[in-house]
Amino acid sequence: MTGKELKEWRKKHGLTQMELSKHLNVAWATVARWEIDVRKTPPLLPLALEAIESRLKKGGGRSNAKKIKSRRKEVKKHGKSLPKR
């Protein structure tokens, strides 16, 4: 898998480099290095991405921070605000 393919996969699934790095249990800089082809992607990465994709389809992979941010935007539209944690 090339860095370009990884980046396309990540964007297709709506993940940031940080979120993908947490799913893979690697540093976010590792994902960034893979994407710009500074480091070669591991041979089993496609298999790991398949597992992550399956988890995301079941709704178990969306980051809680993303949900909170989305909710804040919704509440802000109505003139109120949510407290920051």
N, CA and C atoms as an extended XYZ file, in Angstrom:
255
Properties=species:S:1:pos:R:3:atomname:S:1:resname:S:1:resid:I:1 pbc="F F F"
N         0.851       -1.179        0.000 N   MET     1
C         0.000        0.000        0.000 CA  MET     1
C         0.894        1.238        0.000 C   MET     1
N         0.572        2.178       -0.868 N   THR     2
C         1.355        3.414       -0.932 CA  THR     2
C         0.807        4.433        0.061 C   THR     2
N         1.591        5.461        0.294 N   GLY     3
C         1.151        6.536        1.174 CA  GLY     3
C        -0.085        7.234        0.642 C   GLY     3
N        -0.116        7.414       -0.668 N   LYS     4
C        -1.269        8.067       -1.302 CA  LYS     4
C        -2.538        7.237       -1.092 C   LYS     4
N        -2.414        5.933       -1.240 N   GLU     5
C        -3.568        5.045       -1.033 CA  GLU     5
C        -4.043        5.097        0.415 C   GLU     5
N        -3.094        5.139        1.344 N   LEU     6
C        -3.454        5.226        2.759 CA  LEU     6
C        -4.199        6.521        3.049 C   LEU     6
N        -3.688        7.624        2.527 N   LYS     7
C        -4.329        8.926        2.754 CA  LYS     7
C        -5.747        8.936        2.173 C   LYS     7
N        -5.897        8.379        0.975 N   GLU     8
C        -7.226        8.306        0.358 CA  GLU     8
C        -8.169        7.460        1.205 C   GLU     8
N        -7.678        6.334        1.725 N   TRP     9
C        -8.497        5.462        2.574 CA  TRP     9
C        -8.923        6.212        3.823 C   TRP     9
N        -7.971        6.900        4.457 N   ARG    10
C        -8.253        7.631        5.696 CA  ARG    10
C        -9.302        8.716        5.469 C   ARG    10
N        -9.138        9.485        4.409 N   LYS    11
C       -10.089       10.567        4.117 CA  LYS    11
C       -11.462       10.007        3.750 C   LYS    11
N       -11.487        8.918        3.005 N   LYS    12
C       -12.754        8.269        2.617 CA  LYS    12
C       -13.554        7.879        3.858 C   LYS    12
N       -12.841        7.484        4.914 N   HIS    13
C       -13.506        7.045        6.135 CA  HIS    13
C       -13.634        8.160        7.184 C   HIS    13
N       -13.281        9.371        6.791 N   GLY    14
C       -13.484       10.531        7.648 CA  GLY    14
C       -12.633       10.549        8.906 C   GLY    14
N       -11.423       10.026        8.819 N   LEU    15
C       -10.550        9.980        9.984 CA  LEU    15
C        -9.404       10.976        9.844 C   LEU    15
N        -8.988       11.540       10.953 N   THR    16
C        -7.782       12.358       10.963 CA  THR    16
C        -6.588       11.425       11.132 C   THR    16
N        -5.403       11.952       10.931 N   GLN    17
C        -4.206       11.138       11.158 CA  GLN    17
C        -4.150       10.693       12.618 C   GLN    17
N        -4.547       11.587       13.520 N   MET    18
C        -4.534       11.264       14.952 CA  MET    18
C        -5.503       10.119       15.258 C   MET    18
N        -6.705       10.187       14.709 N   GLU    19
C        -7.692        9.135       14.961 CA  GLU    19
C        -7.222        7.790       14.408 C   GLU    19
N        -6.672        7.808       13.193 N   LEU    20
C        -6.179        6.564       12.612 CA  LEU    20
C        -5.020        6.014       13.435 C   LEU    20
N        -4.152        6.898       13.900 N   SER    21
C        -3.016        6.442       14.708 CA  SER    21
C        -3.480        5.768       15.992 C   SER    21
N        -4.561        6.267       16.576 N   LYS    22
C        -5.100        5.641       17.796 CA  LYS    22
C        -5.669        4.260       17.491 C   LYS    22
N        -6.343        4.131       16.359 N   HIS    23
C        -6.877        2.817       15.958 CA  HIS    23
C        -5.751        1.806       15.745 C   HIS    23
N        -4.627        2.294       15.210 N   LEU    24
C        -3.502        1.410       14.888 CA  LEU    24
C        -2.490        1.287       16.032 C   LEU    24
N        -2.695        2.090       17.068 N   ASN    25
C        -1.791        2.107       18.217 CA  ASN    25
C        -0.353        2.470       17.805 C   ASN    25
N        -0.263        3.533       16.988 N   VAL    26
C         1.035        4.084       16.590 CA  VAL    26
C         0.990        5.592       16.802 C   VAL    26
N         2.132        6.240       16.761 N   ALA    27
C         2.184        7.698       16.881 CA  ALA    27
C         1.581        8.337       15.631 C   ALA    27
N         0.966        9.510       15.811 N   TRP    28
C         0.348       10.174       14.647 CA  TRP    28
C         1.405       10.506       13.603 C   TRP    28
N         2.627       10.781       14.046 N   ALA    29
C         3.704       11.099       13.107 CA  ALA    29
C         4.025        9.900       12.211 C   ALA    29
N         3.814        8.706       12.726 N   THR    30
C         4.041        7.497       11.926 CA  THR    30
C         3.076        7.471       10.745 C   THR    30
N         1.812        7.770       11.009 N   VAL    31
C         0.806        7.815        9.941 CA  VAL    31
C         1.200        8.892        8.928 C   VAL    31
N         1.617       10.051        9.421 N   ALA    32
C         2.028       11.140        8.523 CA  ALA    32
C         3.206       10.709        7.658 C   ALA    32
N         4.171       10.027        8.241 N   ARG    33
C         5.342        9.570        7.484 CA  ARG    33
C         4.969        8.521        6.437 C   ARG    33
N         4.022        7.650        6.780 N   TRP    34
C         3.545        6.663        5.802 CA  TRP    34
C         2.899        7.377        4.619 C   TRP    34
N         2.072        8.386        4.939 N   GLU    35
C         1.318        9.071        3.885 CA  GLU    35
C         2.209        9.837        2.914 C   GLU    35
N         3.333       10.348        3.382 N   ILE    36
C         4.220       11.082        2.475 CA  ILE    36
C         5.378       10.208        1.996 C   ILE    36
N         5.253        8.906        2.238 N   ASP    37
C         6.224        7.903        1.790 CA  ASP    37
C         7.640        8.107        2.322 C   ASP    37
N         7.747        8.693        3.518 N   VAL    38
C         9.048        8.774        4.176 CA  VAL    38
C         9.370        7.413        4.779 C   VAL    38
N         8.324        6.729        5.245 N   ARG    39
C         8.451        5.370        5.779 CA  ARG    39
C         7.548        4.454        4.961 C   ARG    39
N         8.008        3.241        4.765 N   LYS    40
C         7.211        2.250        4.047 CA  LYS    40
C         6.098        1.737        4.967 C   LYS    40
N         4.909        1.560        4.406 N   THR    41
C         3.808        1.038        5.212 CA  THR    41
C         4.055       -0.437        5.521 C   THR    41
N         3.623       -0.888        6.702 N   PRO    42
C         3.801       -2.297        7.060 CA  PRO    42
C         2.998       -3.205        6.123 C   PRO    42
N         3.482       -4.405        5.883 N   PRO    43
C         2.800       -5.308        4.953 CA  PRO    43
C         1.388       -5.698        5.406 C   PRO    43
N         1.135       -5.715        6.700 N   LEU    44
C        -0.188       -6.115        7.190 CA  LEU    44
C        -1.140       -4.931        7.398 C   LEU    44
N        -0.727       -3.735        6.995 N   LEU    45
C        -1.582       -2.559        7.167 CA  LEU    45
C        -2.942       -2.714        6.484 C   LEU    45
N        -3.006       -3.217        5.248 N   PRO    46
C        -4.333       -3.379        4.625 CA  PRO    46
C        -5.284       -4.253        5.460 C   PRO    46
N        -4.747       -5.267        6.097 N   LEU    47
C        -5.566       -6.128        6.945 CA  LEU    47
C        -6.072       -5.357        8.172 C   LEU    47
N        -5.194       -4.552        8.763 N   ALA    48
C        -5.590       -3.735        9.912 CA  ALA    48
C        -6.662       -2.718        9.499 C   ALA    48
N        -6.499       -2.117        8.343 N   LEU    49
C        -7.477       -1.138        7.859 CA  LEU    49
C        -8.827       -1.792        7.593 C   LEU    49
N        -8.798       -3.024        7.116 N   GLU    50
C       -10.040       -3.770        6.896 CA  GLU    50
C       -10.784       -3.970        8.212 C   GLU    50
N       -10.041       -4.294        9.263 N   ALA    51
C       -10.651       -4.484       10.582 CA  ALA    51
C       -11.212       -3.160       11.115 C   ALA    51
N       -10.480       -2.077       10.917 N   ILE    52
C       -10.946       -0.756       11.358 CA  ILE    52
C       -12.197       -0.369       10.589 C   ILE    52
N       -12.193       -0.616        9.283 N   GLU    53
C       -13.354       -0.304        8.449 CA  GLU    53
C       -14.590       -1.044        8.944 C   GLU    53
N       -14.421       -2.292        9.288 N   SER    54
C       -15.527       -3.090        9.808 CA  SER    54
C       -16.062       -2.493       11.111 C   SER    54
N       -15.156       -2.081       11.972 N   ARG    55
C       -15.545       -1.480       13.251 CA  ARG    55
C       -16.269       -0.150       13.035 C   ARG    55
N       -15.784        0.640       12.080 N   LEU    56
C       -16.411        1.927       11.789 CA  LEU    56
C       -17.822        1.746       11.247 C   LEU    56
N       -18.014        0.713       10.415 N   LYS    57
C       -19.336        0.446        9.852 CA  LYS    57
C       -20.338        0.074       10.938 C   LYS    57
N       -19.839       -0.552       12.009 N   LYS    58
C       -20.708       -0.926       13.121 CA  LYS    58
C       -20.938        0.245       14.067 C   LYS    58
N       -20.263        1.378       13.803 N   GLY    59
C       -20.449        2.563       14.630 CA  GLY    59
C       -19.593        2.598       15.870 C   GLY    59
N       -18.630        1.709       15.989 N   GLY    60
C       -17.817        1.664       17.188 CA  GLY    60
C       -16.503        2.398       17.102 C   GLY    60
N       -16.247        3.102       16.005 N   GLY    61
C       -14.941        3.705       15.856 CA  GLY    61
C       -14.906        5.216       15.872 C   GLY    61
N       -16.049        5.860       15.924 N   ARG    62
C       -16.059        7.318       15.870 CA  ARG    62
C       -15.563        7.882       17.187 C   ARG    62
N       -14.697        8.825       17.074 N   SER    63
C       -14.094        9.419       18.264 CA  SER    63
C       -15.112       10.225       19.061 C   SER    63
N       -15.057       10.131       20.369 N   ASN    64
C       -15.956       10.868       21.248 CA  ASN    64
C       -15.745       12.364       21.093 C   ASN    64
N       -14.510       12.792       20.882 N   ALA    65
C       -14.209       14.217       20.709 CA  ALA    65
C       -14.950       14.770       19.496 C   ALA    65
N       -15.032       13.982       18.437 N   LYS    66
C       -15.743       14.406       17.235 CA  LYS    66
C       -17.228       14.590       17.523 C   LYS    66
N       -17.801       13.689       18.307 N   LYS    67
C       -19.217       13.782       18.658 CA  LYS    67
C       -19.481       15.051       19.463 C   LYS    67
N       -18.600       15.341       20.421 N   ILE    68
C       -18.765       16.522       21.271 CA  ILE    68
C       -18.641       17.785       20.433 C   ILE    68
N       -17.642       17.825       19.547 N   LYS    69
C       -17.437       18.993       18.694 CA  LYS    69
C       -18.662       19.226       17.818 C   LYS    69
N       -19.196       18.152       17.258 N   SER    70
C       -20.371       18.242       16.414 CA  SER    70
C       -21.567       18.763       17.208 C   SER    70
N       -21.722       18.267       18.418 N   ARG    71
C       -22.831       18.680       19.281 CA  ARG    71
C       -22.705       20.152       19.658 C   ARG    71
N       -21.460       20.601       19.916 N   ARG    72
C       -21.235       22.011       20.253 CA  ARG    72
C       -21.689       22.915       19.117 C   ARG    72
N       -21.354       22.527       17.882 N   LYS    73
C       -21.761       23.320       16.724 CA  LYS    73
C       -23.278       23.411       16.643 C   LYS    73
N       -23.941       22.294       16.864 N   GLU    74
C       -25.401       22.247       16.794 CA  GLU    74
C       -26.023       23.153       17.857 C   GLU    74
N       -25.516       23.089       19.064 N   VAL    75
C       -26.049       23.896       20.158 CA  VAL    75
C       -25.771       25.372       19.911 C   VAL    75
N       -24.579       25.679       19.376 N   LYS    76
C       -24.205       27.065       19.110 CA  LYS    76
C       -25.160       27.718       18.118 C   LYS    76
N       -25.663       26.948       17.176 N   LYS    77
C       -26.615       27.468       16.184 CA  LYS    77
C       -27.850       28.051       16.869 C   LYS    77
N       -28.185       27.501       18.020 N   HIS    78
C       -29.398       27.908       18.716 CA  HIS    78
C       -29.123       28.911       19.834 C   HIS    78
N       -27.938       29.522       19.825 N   GLY    79
C       -27.614       30.585       20.769 CA  GLY    79
C       -27.208       30.121       22.156 C   GLY    79
N       -26.893       28.877       22.324 N   LYS    80
C       -26.454       28.357       23.608 CA  LYS    80
C       -25.056       27.785       23.424 C   LYS    80
N       -24.436       27.387       24.507 N   SER    81
C       -23.129       26.753       24.361 CA  SER    81
C       -22.991       25.617       25.378 C   SER    81
N       -22.182       24.645       25.026 N   LEU    82
C       -21.899       23.533       25.920 CA  LEU    82
C       -20.613       23.828       26.679 C   LEU    82
N       -20.527       23.430       27.935 N   PRO    83
C       -19.286       23.658       28.674 CA  PRO    83
C       -18.168       22.802       28.115 C   PRO    83
N       -16.949       23.355       28.103 N   LYS    84
C       -15.784       22.579       27.657 CA  LYS    84
C       -15.316       21.736       28.798 C   LYS    84
N       -14.846       20.535       28.456 N   ARG    85
C       -14.363       19.614       29.495 CA  ARG    85
C       -12.901       19.797       29.718 C   ARG    85
